[in-house]
Structure formats: structure tokens, C-alpha cells
Amino acid sequence: MNFHIMTLFPEMIMGSLSSSITGRASDKGYISFNAVNIRDYSTDKHHKVDDYTYGGGAGMLMQAQPIYDCYKSIEKDILDKGGKAPRVVYVTPQGSVFNQKMAQELAQEEDLVFLCGHYEGVDERVLEEIVTDYVSIGDYVLTGGELPAMVMIDAISRLVPGVLNNDESAMTESFNNNLLEYPQYSRPEEWMGKKVPAILLSGDHKKVDEWRLEKSIERTKERRPDLYEIWLAENPPKPEKKKRRKKKPVENIESAETVREDSNKEQIEDK
Ligand SMILES: C[S@@+](CC[C@H](N)C(=O)[O-])C[C@H]1O[C@@H](n2cnc3c(N)ncnc32)[C@H](O)[C@@H]1O
């Protein structure tokens, strides 16, 4: 998967994403990063990329032209290599809030373009022209879009096959099935007087799985009641099996019969 990032600070993006897991994954060719400097596409003799906002107001706005030309150049490269017109994510506090489901969906793309805003944001006209997705990382305002883009790229990358050494770990992590992950322990078996739960040392995989699910549910209910409600709606408790009514013991029937017979007898004798 190829990430193309339109930014005024390419060194910030490359410096961070080329280390650790994303860096190794890019060395191995599972993902690639292409941070493109929007300033390189400015036609201004001073390479200016921002200007005052019409109507007044504090701060500067990123202009449409350099961003548009930057995007067109990225798009051309992708199309020339046989790819399709990519999705373009503008990272903005005004977007839908990013989550694991979005990460899973975006991880299916071959190419993904990110636009990082700065200053007061970006001229609306270029957004209308190129952006397909408006995505936020939370309800707060940062100085620029580089950190949000890196957050999203990191979360998406680890869902690309091959990026994690053990792909299964992404399947059992928090937010899969709307549950948080269960508590985990490593060596030693006892630390500061706290012991690893005995079930995890039992070697009984079925019991371990049951314990983990139980702890995931408990933890989600306590820490993220909003997620727990979604999980519960998708996993309603199984209706309890109806208890079968106990058959009357045979001797009771017999004694009832005897009572009936006796009372019949009495009625005849009375006559
Ligand atoms: C100072 S912010 C602009 C905020 C804008 N004036 C507003 O009120 O919506 C500058 C840039 O940082 C990025 N940014 C800031 N907060 C963000 C967030 N929570 N999620 C994603 N991007 C964000 C966006 O790219 C934005 O264009």
C-alpha cells in the first residue's frame, strides 16, 4: 500500500514513519511513504503557500493552487503506474472521528493521499475539488495535519498484510468486535507480590480463551460503556432454556386413582 502525504513539513512525516514497525515494513516493501512538499508547487516567486482570508478574521489560509497542482502530480504518478484515482483524506477537526473500522476500510486501498492543513486551514475550493474523505482524530484543534496523518497512517499500516510479524495480533486487539483487549502478563510469574492469573499458566487453551473473553467484556463494560452497549446489541444473551416440567411421580397418579375409586365405591354404597 502506498501513502502519499501532501504537507509543508515532509521531514516531520518521513522522520517519524521511517522508524520502528512502519519503517521496517517500508524497507520490506509492504508499504511506502511519499511525503510531498506543497511548497514545491507554489508559483509565487517567494514560494508562498498561504494568504489572508477573505472577509477578515485571524490567521492565514493555505491557498488552493499549490495544493491542487501537488495533488495532480501525485495523481498522475499513480495513474501512470496503472493505478486508479486515489481517495484523498483531508485531516481536519471538522471530519468524522477516526476509528478502527475506518482504518480497516482504508487499509483496502492500494494508494491513499493525505492532505495536511496548517495555519487556519485550507481554501474551501480546492477541498471541494480533490477531497473524498474528511477525517478528524478527535474533538480538539492541533496546529497542523501532520500528526493526525501519521496517527492514521500508523493505524492503517498495521492492518496491511505482512506489516506486523504476527497478523493475528491485529485480529485480537481492542476494538475488534467492539471489545477492548483483555489484560496481559509476561514474565516473571510473580512481580511485586502480584501473581499471573493461574488460568494463563494452565495450558488449557479453551479455558484461557473463555477467561480472556470474560475479561474483555468486563473491561469494556467498565471503561467504555458506549462500546459495551454496541457489543451487547450484537451479542444478546442467549435465552435461557425453558425448564422442563417434572412429570408427576407414578405413585401420585396411582394414589389419585385410588382416591377416585374409593370415593366412587362410597357413592355406590350410599345408594
Ligand atoms: C489550526 S488547524 C485549523 C482549524 C480550523 N480553523 C477549524 O477551526 O476547523 C490547522 C490544521 O491542523 C489539522 N488539524 C487540527 N486539528 C485536527 C484534528 N483534530 N484532526 C485532524 N486534523 C486536525 C488540519 O489539517 C487543519 O487544517
The ligand as an SDF file (V2000), in Angstrom:
LIG
                    3D

 27 29  0  0  0  0  0  0  0  0999 V2000
   -5.2600   25.0800   13.4360 C   0  0  0  0  0  0  0  0  0  0  0  0
   -5.9500   23.8100   12.4790 S   0  0  0  0  0  0  0  0  0  0  0  0
   -7.2720   24.6560   11.6470 C   0  0  0  0  0  0  0  0  0  0  0  0
   -8.5670   24.5550   12.3610 C   0  0  0  0  0  0  0  0  0  0  0  0
   -9.6950   25.2270   11.6090 C   0  0  0  0  0  0  0  0  0  0  0  0
   -9.5290   26.6460   11.6200 N   0  0  0  0  0  0  0  0  0  0  0  0
  -11.0170   24.8790   12.2570 C   0  0  0  0  0  0  0  0  0  0  0  0
  -11.4750   25.5870   13.1400 O   0  0  0  0  0  0  0  0  0  0  0  0
  -11.5910   23.8390   11.9080 O   0  0  0  0  0  0  0  0  0  0  0  0
   -4.7710   23.5520   11.2500 C   0  0  0  0  0  0  0  0  0  0  0  0
   -4.7860   22.1710   10.5930 C   0  0  0  0  0  0  0  0  0  0  0  0
   -4.4870   21.1990   11.5550 O   0  0  0  0  0  0  0  0  0  0  0  0
   -5.1100   19.9810   11.2160 C   0  0  0  0  0  0  0  0  0  0  0  0
   -5.8750   19.5420   12.4080 N   0  0  0  0  0  0  0  0  0  0  0  0
   -6.0310   20.2270   13.5530 C   0  0  0  0  0  0  0  0  0  0  0  0
   -6.7490   19.5390   14.4470 N   0  0  0  0  0  0  0  0  0  0  0  0
   -7.0660   18.3590   13.8740 C   0  0  0  0  0  0  0  0  0  0  0  0
   -7.7990   17.2270   14.2970 C   0  0  0  0  0  0  0  0  0  0  0  0
   -8.3730   17.1480   15.4870 N   0  0  0  0  0  0  0  0  0  0  0  0
   -7.9160   16.1910   13.4330 N   0  0  0  0  0  0  0  0  0  0  0  0
   -7.3530   16.2370   12.2190 C   0  0  0  0  0  0  0  0  0  0  0  0
   -6.6530   17.2980   11.7550 N   0  0  0  0  0  0  0  0  0  0  0  0
   -6.5080   18.3580   12.5620 C   0  0  0  0  0  0  0  0  0  0  0  0
   -5.9860   20.2450    9.9980 C   0  0  0  0  0  0  0  0  0  0  0  0
   -5.3090   19.7540    8.8470 O   0  0  0  0  0  0  0  0  0  0  0  0
   -6.1010   21.7410    9.9790 C   0  0  0  0  0  0  0  0  0  0  0  0
   -6.2580   22.2560    8.6860 O   0  0  0  0  0  0  0  0  0  0  0  0
  1  2  1  0
  2  3  1  0
  2 10  1  0
  3  4  1  0
  4  5  1  0
  5  6  1  0
  5  7  1  0
  7  8  2  0
  7  9  1  0
 10 11  1  0
 11 12  1  0
 11 26  1  0
 12 13  1  0
 13 14  1  0
 13 24  1  0
 14 15  1  0
 14 23  1  0
 15 16  2  0
 16 17  1  0
 17 18  1  0
 17 23  2  0
 18 19  1  0
 18 20  2  0
 20 21  1  0
 21 22  2  0
 22 23  1  0
 24 25  1  0
 24 26  1  0
 26 27  1  0
M  CHG  2   2   1   9  -1
M  END
$$$$
